[in-house]
């Protein structure tokens, strides 16, 4: 069974990218858009610029755990794409969480 809160369709990704609403932090770039659903959807990406598969998977795990800790502060009804930057490799989970929280605050989604 597929999870409903994960972005999968190509048109969802293109709609978010087309809106060009993004905020960058030291470790993560966040693309966001209102989705008018009773839940938020998200995707965690790490390109080959980040590193080999082990580093990319670690970057995704760090972003997922940081989002899980921030999830209760974020109101429902948003689509997010979190893209890892190369600087995420040498960071700890707490640092990534702070960077993600700051980026989401700068976007005006949480206060």
N, C-alpha and C positions, 0 to 999 in steps of 0.2 A: 504494500500500500504506500502510495506517495504522500509525502507531507504537503499540506496545502500552503504552508508558510514559506516555501522555498521558490524562488524565481527559476523557471525553467525555459519558458518559451522565448524564442528569438524576438518576437514582436514586443514583449515586455521589456527586454533589454534595450531594444532600439528606441522605444518610447521614453525610457528613462534617460538614455544618452542624448536624445534629440532635445529634451527640455533644457539640457546644459546647466542644470542646477547642481553644483558640486562645491564641496568644501574639502580643503586639504589640511592635513596635519603632518607631523614629523614622520609618522609610521604608516598612515592610511590616507587614501583619498575616498571620499564618500559622495556618491551620486544618489540623489533622493528625489522622490516625487510622491504626491498624494495619490492614493489608489481608491478611495471611497469604498473600502471593504471593512468589515468589522475586525480585521486582523492585519498585522503588518507582514510583508514578505521581504525576504532578504537573499542576497547571494554574496559569497566570499570568493574573491579571485586573487590569484597570484600568478603573474606572468613568468616566462622563462628568464626575464631580466633579474628576478629575485634570486634565482639559483636553480640548482638541480632539484629533483623531485622531493628529496628529504627536506630541504629548506622550504620549498613551496608548501608542503604539507604542514610543516611546523608553523609557517606564517598563517595559514588558514586556521589551524587549531587555536593559535593565539587570538585571532580576530573573533572566532566563534565563542570562545570562553569569555572574552571581554564583552561581547554583545549580550551573552547570557546574563552577565552580572548587571548590565545596564537596562535590560529588557523591561523591568517593571517601571522604570522612569519614563519610557517612551510611550506616548499615546498610540492606540491602534489606528490603522488606516494609512500606513506609509509603505512605500517600496524603497528598499535600500540596496545599493551595490557597494560593497566594501572592497577596495583594491589595495593590495599590500604594496608598500614601497620597499626598496632594497634595504633601507635602514632598519627594518623590522627584525632582521636576522640576529642582531646583537642585543635585542631588548628582552625585557622581562614582561610577564603578563600584566603586571600592575602599570607599567609604563604605557603599554598599548591601550589599556583601559582608560587611562587618563587622556591619552591623545584622542581616542574615539569619542569620549565624553565631551571634550573640548570642541571637536569638530561638529558634533550634533548640536551642541549649544550654539555655536556660531551660525549654524543653519537655521536656528530659531525654532527647533522642534521641541527641545526641552529647555527649561529655564534654569 
